[in-house]
Amino acid sequence: MFHVSPAGDDSWQGSAERPFRTLERARSAAREVAGGAVVRLRAGTHVLTRPFELTEADSGTVYEAYGYGTAEQEEAVVSGGRPITGWRERDGVWLAEVGDLEVRQLYVDGRRAARAAIPGLPGAAEATATGYVTDSAEPLGWRGAEFVYRGVYPWTEARLGMAGAAADDGGRTVITMAQPGFGWAMELYNSTWEGNTSHGPGLPTAIENDPGFLREPGTFVLDRSRPGEHVLMYLPLPGEDPARTTVVAPVLETLVRVAGAREVAFRGLIFADATWLRPGRPEGFVHYHGSGYYEGGGVETAVLGEGASVTYPTASVTIPACVRFEDTAGVAVEGCRFTRLGASGLGVSGGEGLRVRGCEFDTLSAGGVVVSGSRATTVEDNRVRRVGLEFSGSPGIAVTGTRDCVVAHNEVGEVPHCGIVAGPGEGTRILRNLTAGTMQVLADGGGVYLSGPQEKGAEVRGNVIVDTRTPYNFGLYLDYGASGVIVEENVVMRADNTSVLHVGPPLENVTFRGNFWDADPLGHDDPPSGVTYEGNVTIKDERELNAATEAIRSRAGLLRPRG
């Protein structure tokens, strides 16, 4: 057994009395123990200067908070952040020289500060093939501005950088957008709906990150007008004092990466303060759906009906996670918290038998848990909330291309789009989860969303789905050719639509049985040939519905109550 403390020393022996200082030193010591060792992290912030990586050589090792599972458990934070100091004040704004540091997120006394923004282009603006023109001169002074496009498609939010602006002979401002991101957006976003055709991302819905936008207390900007001499600018909240306020900027993009290891465990740790810088580069963030974004390679057209179509990527890339497990076996992540992260929290790719239990995911730029291509992964008894804060299409929990994956007894809420998403897979089971307050920003999704074929059959059973927020949603949504799915004993209430039976491509070999709704699903009175709809109950009165579903609701959500 070894111990690590921010107050330790790597020249010590790693005992409780004389702990190591760094995780790297503890890893080296643990590799000398046959079959692995236990490494206990003492209270405090364990700052990483580079990603902490485990390989097959680390199989069998456990990393846990000191006192894990007891009343004496200590708060051990694994951080990829950097405290910002040396502030000076000018006209009420705090300024700090940060060199070449890129800052997309900022945390002030643990609170996520928003990037300063304005609601769209000023003046009379219109799109061009390479950007925009407007009769406002304001954009001429912008440096490093990022354009946000919410609702390009109802389920999409893109981010693209501005390359520059200049005045033309007519006194208008010509804005040129950064490439290749803007070109990719012009390629991807093409749709026809109700006789109207759109090409490209259109006008931005918001613009972020220029010093001129610093108008709301509690917001920040990174001024990059001088390469290598960036200035971080923060407009404080009333009562904040640079001498007493802790400001942290995430630096690392990956906190922990585990590749090829077996029987590794992380218990009771807090993973915090990491970022993802790709959206601020010329490639931008050309989002399509969920955690996927486009970086070229061509598009295809989906026909949604007579005279309606959208283009979609032939291939997409997934937003990375700040804590990653790749091709592992028998790994356990228990009782951990993932917070203040600039991408997704925990990512699993390949491997088998990984268990994520009893964890908290909050204050994340993207999703909580993203699982792809793995076997027998279990995501159970976790709480996911306040995620997708920067990339609004991100689901709380997403699984795709998996075999025998179980998502059970999780609580997902306060998310901008879908709560739980399952793509094509084999034997997926979504059981007794609670989603509440999903679809708060983007549209066309659900509290639980499943798309594509499910080999060996899939189950969506015993889930409670409440308060699916946007004006266009389906609380429990099977979409895009879903097949081989049993949807049974779920409760759906307070959604724009409880569910839908007619989608394209059509549902095949899908059974809705014994579900409870507060409104009939669309198409319930004329189910398509591939859908069996039997024994479902619609109760419009909420008190009656709650009484009739008390047993289902009591079994959904977290296994263990948490504060």
VEXROKE-385163 format. One record per residue (C-alpha): residue in one letter; x, y, z; residue number from 1. Coordinates in steps of 0.25 Angstrom, whole numbers, plus 5000, padded with zeros to 4 digits. Layout:
VEXROKE-385163
(a, (X, Y, Z), NUM)
...
***
This chain:
VEXROKE-385163
(m, (5000, 5000, 5000), 1)
(f, (5005, 5014, 4996), 2)
(h, (5001, 5028, 5000), 3)
(v, (5001, 5041, 4992), 4)
(s, (4999, 5055, 4997), 5)
(p, (5001, 5069, 4991), 6)
(a, (5010, 5071, 5004), 7)
(g, (5018, 5059, 5002), 8)
(d, (5032, 5056, 4995), 9)
(d, (5035, 5047, 4984), 10)
(s, (5048, 5043, 4992), 11)
(w, (5040, 5037, 5003), 12)
(q, (5036, 5023, 5004), 13)
(g, (5021, 5026, 5001), 14)
(s, (5016, 5021, 5015), 15)
(a, (5004, 5028, 5022), 16)
(e, (5014, 5036, 5030), 17)
(r, (5024, 5039, 5019), 18)
(p, (5015, 5039, 5006), 19)
(f, (5020, 5042, 4992), 20)
(r, (5016, 5055, 4985), 21)
(t, (5012, 5051, 4971), 22)
(l, (5004, 5040, 4965), 23)
(e, (5015, 5037, 4955), 24)
(r, (5024, 5033, 4967), 25)
(a, (5013, 5024, 4973), 26)
(r, (5011, 5018, 4960), 27)
(s, (5025, 5014, 4959), 28)
(a, (5025, 5008, 4973), 29)
(a, (5012, 5000, 4970), 30)
(r, (5018, 4994, 4958), 31)
(e, (5028, 4987, 4966), 32)
(v, (5017, 4980, 4974), 33)
(a, (5013, 4967, 4968), 34)
(g, (4998, 4967, 4965), 35)
(g, (4997, 4982, 4967), 36)
(a, (4996, 4990, 4979), 37)
(v, (4986, 5000, 4986), 38)
(v, (4990, 5015, 4985), 39)
(r, (4983, 5024, 4994), 40)
(l, (4982, 5039, 4991), 41)
(r, (4981, 5049, 5003), 42)
(a, (4973, 5061, 5004), 43)
(g, (4976, 5073, 4995), 44)
(t, (4978, 5076, 4980), 45)
(h, (4988, 5067, 4973), 46)
(v, (4992, 5075, 4961), 47)
(l, (4996, 5068, 4948), 48)
(t, (5005, 5075, 4938), 49)
(r, (5003, 5064, 4928), 50)
(p, (4993, 5053, 4926), 51)
(f, (4994, 5042, 4936), 52)
(e, (4994, 5029, 4928), 53)
(l, (4993, 5014, 4932), 54)
(t, (4996, 5002, 4923), 55)
(e, (4996, 4987, 4924), 56)
(a, (5008, 4988, 4934), 57)
(d, (4998, 4995, 4944), 58)
(s, (4988, 4984, 4944), 59)
(g, (4982, 4981, 4958), 60)
(t, (4985, 4994, 4964), 61)
(v, (4975, 5002, 4972), 62)
(y, (4975, 5017, 4973), 63)
(e, (4966, 5022, 4984), 64)
(a, (4963, 5034, 4993), 65)
(y, (4969, 5032, 5007), 66)
(g, (4958, 5026, 5016), 67)
(y, (4949, 5022, 5004), 68)
(g, (4935, 5017, 5008), 69)
(t, (4936, 5022, 5022), 70)
(a, (4932, 5035, 5030), 71)
(e, (4947, 5039, 5029), 72)
(q, (4948, 5039, 5014), 73)
(e, (4957, 5050, 5010), 74)
(e, (4954, 5059, 4998), 75)
(a, (4965, 5056, 4988), 76)
(v, (4965, 5065, 4975), 77)
(v, (4972, 5061, 4962), 78)
(s, (4973, 5074, 4955), 79)
(g, (4979, 5078, 4941), 80)
(g, (4977, 5093, 4944), 81)
(r, (4986, 5105, 4947), 82)
(p, (4983, 5116, 4957), 83)
(i, (4983, 5129, 4951), 84)
(t, (4990, 5140, 4960), 85)
(g, (4997, 5153, 4957), 86)
(w, (4984, 5160, 4955), 87)
(r, (4983, 5175, 4952), 88)
(e, (4971, 5184, 4951), 89)
(r, (4967, 5194, 4940), 90)
(d, (4953, 5201, 4940), 91)
(g, (4947, 5190, 4948), 92)
(v, (4953, 5178, 4940), 93)
(w, (4963, 5168, 4945), 94)
(l, (4975, 5165, 4936), 95)
(a, (4985, 5155, 4936), 96)
(e, (4997, 5152, 4927), 97)
(v, (4996, 5137, 4923), 98)
(g, (5006, 5135, 4912), 99)
(d, (5002, 5125, 4901), 100)
(l, (4991, 5119, 4910), 101)
(e, (4978, 5116, 4903), 102)
(v, (4966, 5118, 4912), 103)
(r, (4952, 5113, 4908), 104)
(q, (4947, 5111, 4922), 105)
(l, (4950, 5118, 4935), 106)
(y, (4946, 5115, 4950), 107)
(v, (4945, 5125, 4960), 108)
(d, (4944, 5120, 4974), 109)
(g, (4939, 5107, 4968), 110)
(r, (4928, 5114, 4960), 111)
(r, (4928, 5113, 4945), 112)
(a, (4930, 5127, 4939), 113)
(a, (4923, 5129, 4925), 114)
(r, (4930, 5134, 4913), 115)
(a, (4926, 5148, 4910), 116)
(a, (4916, 5149, 4898), 117)
(i, (4906, 5157, 4890), 118)
(p, (4894, 5152, 4884), 119)
(g, (4898, 5151, 4869), 120)
(l, (4903, 5160, 4859), 121)
(p, (4901, 5175, 4860), 122)
(g, (4894, 5183, 4849), 123)
(a, (4887, 5178, 4837), 124)
(a, (4895, 5165, 4834), 125)
(e, (4895, 5155, 4823), 126)
(a, (4903, 5142, 4820), 127)
(t, (4913, 5141, 4809), 128)
(a, (4921, 5129, 4803), 129)
(t, (4932, 5132, 4812), 130)
(g, (4926, 5139, 4824), 131)
(y, (4917, 5151, 4826), 132)
(v, (4915, 5166, 4823), 133)
(t, (4908, 5176, 4832), 134)
(d, (4906, 5191, 4832), 135)
(s, (4912, 5191, 4846), 136)
(a, (4926, 5195, 4848), 137)
(e, (4927, 5188, 4862), 138)
(p, (4933, 5175, 4857), 139)
(l, (4945, 5183, 4851), 140)
(g, (4951, 5183, 4865), 141)
(w, (4948, 5168, 4869), 142)
(r, (4960, 5159, 4871), 143)
(g, (4958, 5144, 4874), 144)
(a, (4943, 5144, 4874), 145)
(e, (4936, 5131, 4873), 146)
(f, (4922, 5130, 4866), 147)
(v, (4911, 5121, 4872), 148)
(y, (4900, 5115, 4863), 149)
(r, (4889, 5109, 4872), 150)
(g, (4879, 5101, 4864), 151)
(v, (4885, 5101, 4851), 152)
(y, (4877, 5088, 4851), 153)
(p, (4868, 5087, 4863), 154)
(w, (4877, 5077, 4869), 155)
(t, (4890, 5084, 4865), 156)
(e, (4899, 5095, 4871), 157)
(a, (4912, 5099, 4864), 158)
(r, (4924, 5108, 4868), 159)
(l, (4933, 5114, 4857), 160)
(g, (4944, 5124, 4858), 161)
(m, (4946, 5138, 4852), 162)
(a, (4958, 5140, 4843), 163)
(g, (4957, 5155, 4841), 164)
(a, (4949, 5167, 4837), 165)
(a, (4951, 5179, 4827), 166)
(a, (4943, 5190, 4822), 167)
(d, (4938, 5190, 4807), 168)
(d, (4937, 5202, 4798), 169)
(g, (4922, 5203, 4802), 170)
(g, (4925, 5205, 4816), 171)
(r, (4921, 5191, 4820), 172)
(t, (4928, 5181, 4829), 173)
(v, (4933, 5169, 4822), 174)
(i, (4935, 5157, 4832), 175)
(t, (4944, 5146, 4827), 176)
(m, (4942, 5133, 4835), 177)
(a, (4953, 5123, 4839), 178)
(q, (4955, 5111, 4829), 179)
(p, (4954, 5099, 4828), 180)
(g, (4943, 5100, 4839), 181)
(f, (4934, 5110, 4831), 182)
(g, (4935, 5102, 4818), 183)
(w, (4931, 5089, 4825), 184)
(a, (4919, 5096, 4831), 185)
(m, (4915, 5101, 4817), 186)
(e, (4916, 5086, 4812), 187)
(l, (4909, 5080, 4824), 188)
(y, (4897, 5089, 4827), 189)
(n, (4887, 5088, 4815), 190)
(s, (4873, 5086, 4817), 191)
(t, (4859, 5087, 4811), 192)
(w, (4847, 5089, 4819), 193)
(e, (4833, 5093, 4816), 194)
(g, (4838, 5099, 4802), 195)
(n, (4849, 5107, 4809), 196)
(t, (4864, 5103, 4806), 197)
(s, (4875, 5107, 4814), 198)
(h, (4890, 5106, 4811), 199)
(g, (4901, 5107, 4821), 200)
(p, (4900, 5111, 4836), 201)
(g, (4893, 5124, 4834), 202)
(l, (4894, 5136, 4844), 203)
(p, (4901, 5133, 4857), 204)
(t, (4891, 5133, 4869), 205)
(a, (4903, 5138, 4879), 206)
(i, (4917, 5143, 4878), 207)
(e, (4927, 5140, 4889), 208)
(n, (4941, 5145, 4894), 209)
(d, (4944, 5159, 4891), 210)
(p, (4948, 5169, 4901), 211)
(g, (4937, 5178, 4896), 212)
(f, (4927, 5168, 4901), 213)
(l, (4931, 5169, 4916), 214)
(r, (4918, 5175, 4921), 215)
(e, (4912, 5165, 4930), 216)
(p, (4919, 5163, 4944), 217)
(g, (4924, 5148, 4945), 218)
(t, (4929, 5147, 4931), 219)
(f, (4942, 5146, 4924), 220)
(v, (4950, 5148, 4911), 221)
(l, (4964, 5143, 4906), 222)
(d, (4970, 5154, 4898), 223)
(r, (4979, 5147, 4888), 224)
(s, (4982, 5159, 4880), 225)
(r, (4997, 5158, 4883), 226)
(p, (5002, 5144, 4880), 227)
(g, (5009, 5137, 4892), 228)
(e, (5005, 5149, 4901), 229)
(h, (4990, 5146, 4904), 230)
(v, (4983, 5154, 4914), 231)
(l, (4972, 5148, 4922), 232)
(m, (4961, 5158, 4926), 233)
(y, (4950, 5156, 4936), 234)
(l, (4939, 5165, 4940), 235)
(p, (4937, 5161, 4955), 236)
(l, (4924, 5159, 4963), 237)
(p, (4921, 5169, 4974), 238)
(g, (4929, 5166, 4986), 239)
(e, (4940, 5158, 4979), 240)
(d, (4954, 5162, 4982), 241)
(p, (4966, 5157, 4974), 242)
(a, (4974, 5156, 4987), 243)
(r, (4964, 5146, 4993), 244)
(t, (4958, 5139, 4980), 245)
(t, (4963, 5126, 4975), 246)
(v, (4963, 5126, 4959), 247)
(v, (4966, 5113, 4952), 248)
(a, (4968, 5111, 4937), 249)
(p, (4968, 5097, 4932), 250)
(v, (4981, 5094, 4924), 251)
(l, (4981, 5079, 4921), 252)
(e, (4972, 5073, 4911), 253)
(t, (4973, 5058, 4917), 254)
(l, (4974, 5056, 4932), 255)
(v, (4975, 5041, 4932), 256)
(r, (4977, 5031, 4921), 257)
(v, (4976, 5016, 4923), 258)
(a, (4980, 5007, 4912), 259)
(g, (4980, 4992, 4912), 260)
(a, (4980, 4990, 4927), 261)
(r, (4973, 4979, 4934), 262)
(e, (4966, 4980, 4948), 263)
(v, (4969, 4994, 4951), 264)
(a, (4960, 5003, 4960), 265)
(f, (4958, 5017, 4963), 266)
(r, (4950, 5020, 4976), 267)
(g, (4945, 5032, 4982), 268)
(l, (4954, 5042, 4974), 269)
(i, (4950, 5056, 4968), 270)
(f, (4954, 5058, 4954), 271)
(a, (4954, 5073, 4951), 272)
(d, (4960, 5084, 4943), 273)
(a, (4962, 5079, 4929), 274)
(t, (4959, 5086, 4915), 275)
(w, (4957, 5083, 4900), 276)
(l, (4963, 5093, 4891), 277)
(r, (4960, 5088, 4877), 278)
(p, (4947, 5097, 4876), 279)
(g, (4956, 5109, 4877), 280)
(r, (4964, 5105, 4865), 281)
(p, (4962, 5108, 4850), 282)
(e, (4955, 5095, 4849), 283)
(g, (4944, 5100, 4859), 284)
(f, (4933, 5090, 4864), 285)
(v, (4924, 5087, 4853), 286)
(h, (4914, 5079, 4861), 287)
(y, (4903, 5070, 4855), 288)
(h, (4897, 5061, 4866), 289)
(g, (4899, 5057, 4880), 290)
(s, (4914, 5056, 4883), 291)
(g, (4918, 5055, 4868), 292)
(y, (4924, 5066, 4860), 293)
(y, (4928, 5067, 4845), 294)
(e, (4942, 5069, 4840), 295)
(g, (4941, 5067, 4825), 296)
(g, (4939, 5054, 4817), 297)
(g, (4926, 5057, 4810), 298)
(v, (4911, 5057, 4813), 299)
(e, (4899, 5049, 4810), 300)
(t, (4884, 5054, 4809), 301)
(a, (4873, 5048, 4817), 302)
(v, (4859, 5050, 4812), 303)
(l, (4849, 5053, 4823), 304)
(g, (4837, 5054, 4815), 305)
(e, (4831, 5060, 4802), 306)
(g, (4840, 5072, 4799), 307)
(a, (4847, 5071, 4813), 308)
(s, (4862, 5067, 4814), 309)
(v, (4875, 5069, 4822), 310)
(t, (4889, 5066, 4819), 311)
(y, (4897, 5058, 4829), 312)
(p, (4912, 5054, 4830), 313)
(t, (4916, 5041, 4824), 314)
(a, (4925, 5040, 4836), 315)
(s, (4927, 5048, 4849), 316)
(v, (4937, 5049, 4861), 317)
(t, (4933, 5048, 4875), 318)
(i, (4936, 5059, 4886), 319)
(p, (4947, 5053, 4894), 320)
(a, (4946, 5050, 4909), 321)
(c, (4956, 5056, 4920), 322)
(v, (4957, 5042, 4926), 323)
(r, (4958, 5031, 4916), 324)
(f, (4958, 5016, 4917), 325)
(e, (4963, 5009, 4904), 326)
(d, (4962, 4994, 4902), 327)
(t, (4962, 4991, 4917), 328)
(a, (4957, 4978, 4924), 329)
(g, (4950, 4978, 4938), 330)
(v, (4952, 4992, 4941), 331)
(a, (4944, 4999, 4952), 332)
(v, (4941, 5014, 4954), 333)
(e, (4933, 5015, 4967), 334)
(g, (4929, 5027, 4976), 335)
(c, (4936, 5037, 4967), 336)
(r, (4932, 5051, 4963), 337)
(f, (4935, 5057, 4949), 338)
(t, (4934, 5072, 4950), 339)
(r, (4939, 5085, 4943), 340)
(l, (4943, 5078, 4930), 341)
(g, (4944, 5084, 4916), 342)
(a, (4939, 5072, 4909), 343)
(s, (4932, 5059, 4913), 344)
(g, (4935, 5054, 4926), 345)
(l, (4937, 5039, 4925), 346)
(g, (4940, 5032, 4912), 347)
(v, (4940, 5017, 4909), 348)
(s, (4945, 5010, 4896), 349)
(g, (4946, 4996, 4893), 350)
(g, (4950, 4986, 4904), 351)
(e, (4940, 4978, 4913), 352)
(g, (4935, 4978, 4927), 353)
(l, (4936, 4992, 4931), 354)
(r, (4927, 4997, 4943), 355)
(v, (4924, 5011, 4946), 356)
(r, (4916, 5012, 4959), 357)
(g, (4912, 5022, 4969), 358)
(c, (4918, 5034, 4962), 359)
(e, (4915, 5049, 4960), 360)
(f, (4916, 5056, 4947), 361)
(d, (4914, 5071, 4947), 362)
(t, (4918, 5084, 4941), 363)
(l, (4923, 5078, 4928), 364)
(s, (4925, 5085, 4915), 365)
(a, (4920, 5072, 4908), 366)
(g, (4914, 5059, 4912), 367)
(g, (4915, 5051, 4925), 368)
(v, (4918, 5037, 4920), 369)
(v, (4921, 5033, 4906), 370)
(v, (4923, 5018, 4903), 371)
(s, (4926, 5012, 4889), 372)
(g, (4930, 4998, 4884), 373)
(s, (4931, 4992, 4897), 374)
(r, (4926, 4979, 4903), 375)
(a, (4918, 4977, 4916), 376)
(t, (4920, 4991, 4921), 377)
(t, (4911, 4995, 4933), 378)
(v, (4907, 5009, 4936), 379)
(e, (4899, 5009, 4949), 380)
(d, (4895, 5017, 4960), 381)
(n, (4901, 5030, 4955), 382)
(r, (4896, 5044, 4955), 383)
(v, (4898, 5053, 4943), 384)
(r, (4894, 5068, 4943), 385)
(r, (4898, 5081, 4938), 386)
(v, (4905, 5075, 4926), 387)
(g, (4906, 5080, 4911), 388)
(l, (4909, 5094, 4916), 389)
(e, (4917, 5098, 4904), 390)
(f, (4914, 5087, 4894), 391)
(s, (4899, 5086, 4895), 392)
(g, (4896, 5074, 4887), 393)
(s, (4903, 5065, 4897), 394)
(p, (4895, 5054, 4904), 395)
(g, (4896, 5051, 4919), 396)
(i, (4900, 5037, 4916), 397)
(a, (4902, 5031, 4902), 398)
(v, (4905, 5017, 4897), 399)
(t, (4907, 5012, 4883), 400)
(g, (4913, 5000, 4876), 401)
(t, (4913, 4992, 4889), 402)
(r, (4910, 4978, 4893), 403)
(d, (4902, 4975, 4905), 404)
(c, (4903, 4989, 4911), 405)
(v, (4894, 4992, 4923), 406)
(v, (4890, 5006, 4927), 407)
(a, (4882, 5005, 4940), 408)
(h, (4877, 5013, 4952), 409)
(n, (4884, 5026, 4947), 410)
(e, (4878, 5040, 4950), 411)
(v, (4880, 5049, 4938), 412)
(g, (4875, 5064, 4939), 413)
(e, (4878, 5078, 4935), 414)
(v, (4883, 5074, 4921), 415)
(p, (4882, 5082, 4909), 416)
(h, (4878, 5071, 4899), 417)
(c, (4876, 5056, 4901), 418)
(g, (4877, 5049, 4915), 419)
(i, (4881, 5035, 4911), 420)
(v, (4885, 5031, 4897), 421)
(a, (4887, 5018, 4891), 422)
(g, (4891, 5016, 4876), 423)
(p, (4892, 5003, 4869), 424)
(g, (4897, 4991, 4877), 425)
(e, (4895, 4977, 4882), 426)
(g, (4887, 4974, 4895), 427)
(t, (4886, 4988, 4900), 428)
(r, (4878, 4989, 4913), 429)
(i, (4873, 5003, 4918), 430)
(l, (4867, 5000, 4932), 431)
(r, (4860, 5007, 4943), 432)
(n, (4866, 5021, 4940), 433)
(l, (4861, 5034, 4944), 434)
(t, (4862, 5046, 4934), 435)
(a, (4856, 5060, 4938), 436)
(g, (4859, 5073, 4932), 437)
(t, (4865, 5068, 4919), 438)
(m, (4864, 5075, 4905), 439)
(q, (4866, 5089, 4912), 440)
(v, (4873, 5096, 4900), 441)
(l, (4872, 5088, 4887), 442)
(a, (4860, 5081, 4881), 443)
(d, (4857, 5067, 4874), 444)
(g, (4861, 5057, 4884), 445)
(g, (4856, 5051, 4897), 446)
(g, (4859, 5047, 4911), 447)
(v, (4862, 5033, 4906), 448)
(y, (4866, 5033, 4891), 449)
(l, (4870, 5020, 4884), 450)
(s, (4873, 5019, 4869), 451)
(g, (4877, 5009, 4859), 452)
(p, (4876, 4993, 4859), 453)
(q, (4879, 4986, 4872), 454)
(e, (4884, 4972, 4870), 455)
(k, (4880, 4961, 4880), 456)
(g, (4869, 4970, 4884), 457)
(a, (4869, 4982, 4894), 458)
(e, (4861, 4986, 4906), 459)
(v, (4856, 4999, 4910), 460)
(r, (4849, 4996, 4923), 461)
(g, (4844, 5002, 4936), 462)
(n, (4850, 5016, 4933), 463)
(v, (4843, 5029, 4938), 464)
(i, (4844, 5041, 4928), 465)
(v, (4838, 5054, 4933), 466)
(d, (4839, 5069, 4929), 467)
(t, (4845, 5068, 4915), 468)
(r, (4846, 5082, 4912), 469)
(t, (4847, 5088, 4898), 470)
(p, (4834, 5090, 4889), 471)
(y, (4838, 5079, 4880), 472)
(n, (4842, 5066, 4887), 473)
(f, (4838, 5052, 4890), 474)
(g, (4840, 5047, 4904), 475)
(l, (4843, 5033, 4900), 476)
(y, (4848, 5033, 4886), 477)
(l, (4851, 5022, 4877), 478)
(d, (4856, 5027, 4864), 479)
(y, (4863, 5024, 4850), 480)
(g, (4860, 5010, 4848), 481)
(a, (4861, 5005, 4862), 482)
(s, (4858, 4990, 4862), 483)
(g, (4858, 4978, 4872), 484)
(v, (4854, 4986, 4884), 485)
(i, (4844, 4983, 4895), 486)
(v, (4839, 4996, 4902), 487)
(e, (4832, 4992, 4915), 488)
(e, (4827, 4998, 4928), 489)
(n, (4832, 5012, 4926), 490)
(v, (4826, 5024, 4931), 491)
(v, (4826, 5037, 4922), 492)
(m, (4820, 5050, 4927), 493)
(r, (4821, 5065, 4924), 494)
(a, (4827, 5064, 4910), 495)
(d, (4823, 5071, 4897), 496)
(n, (4820, 5057, 4892), 497)
(t, (4821, 5044, 4900), 498)
(s, (4826, 5036, 4889), 499)
(v, (4825, 5034, 4874), 500)
(l, (4822, 5021, 4866), 501)
(h, (4824, 5026, 4851), 502)
(v, (4838, 5030, 4848), 503)
(g, (4847, 5029, 4836), 504)
(p, (4853, 5019, 4833), 505)
(p, (4842, 5011, 4840), 506)
(l, (4842, 5004, 4853), 507)
(e, (4844, 4989, 4852), 508)
(n, (4841, 4978, 4862), 509)
(v, (4838, 4988, 4873), 510)
(t, (4828, 4985, 4884), 511)
(f, (4822, 4995, 4893), 512)
(r, (4815, 4988, 4905), 513)
(g, (4810, 4992, 4919), 514)
(n, (4815, 5007, 4918), 515)
(f, (4809, 5018, 4925), 516)
(w, (4807, 5032, 4919), 517)
(d, (4800, 5045, 4922), 518)
(a, (4797, 5046, 4907), 519)
(d, (4796, 5036, 4895), 520)
(p, (4808, 5034, 4887), 521)
(l, (4807, 5040, 4873), 522)
(g, (4802, 5028, 4864), 523)
(h, (4797, 5020, 4875), 524)
(d, (4783, 5018, 4868), 525)
(d, (4790, 5013, 4855), 526)
(p, (4803, 5006, 4858), 527)
(p, (4812, 5003, 4847), 528)
(s, (4814, 4988, 4843), 529)
(g, (4827, 4987, 4850), 530)
(v, (4821, 4992, 4864), 531)
(t, (4813, 4984, 4874), 532)
(y, (4805, 4993, 4883), 533)
(e, (4798, 4986, 4894), 534)
(g, (4794, 4988, 4909), 535)
(n, (4799, 5002, 4910), 536)
(v, (4791, 5012, 4919), 537)
(t, (4789, 5027, 4917), 538)
(i, (4785, 5035, 4930), 539)
(k, (4784, 5050, 4928), 540)
(d, (4782, 5053, 4942), 541)
(e, (4795, 5054, 4949), 542)
(r, (4791, 5050, 4962), 543)
(e, (4784, 5037, 4957), 544)
(l, (4796, 5034, 4948), 545)
(n, (4806, 5036, 4960), 546)
(a, (4797, 5026, 4968), 547)
(a, (4796, 5016, 4957), 548)
(t, (4811, 5016, 4955), 549)
(e, (4816, 5017, 4969), 550)
(a, (4823, 5003, 4969), 551)
(i, (4830, 5007, 4956), 552)
(r, (4835, 5020, 4961), 553)
(s, (4840, 5015, 4974), 554)
(r, (4849, 5006, 4967), 555)
(a, (4855, 5016, 4957), 556)
(g, (4867, 5025, 4959), 557)
(l, (4878, 5024, 4968), 558)
(l, (4880, 5012, 4977), 559)
(r, (4886, 5020, 4988), 560)
(p, (4880, 5033, 4992), 561)
(r, (4891, 5044, 4992), 562)
(g, (4891, 5059, 4996), 563)
***
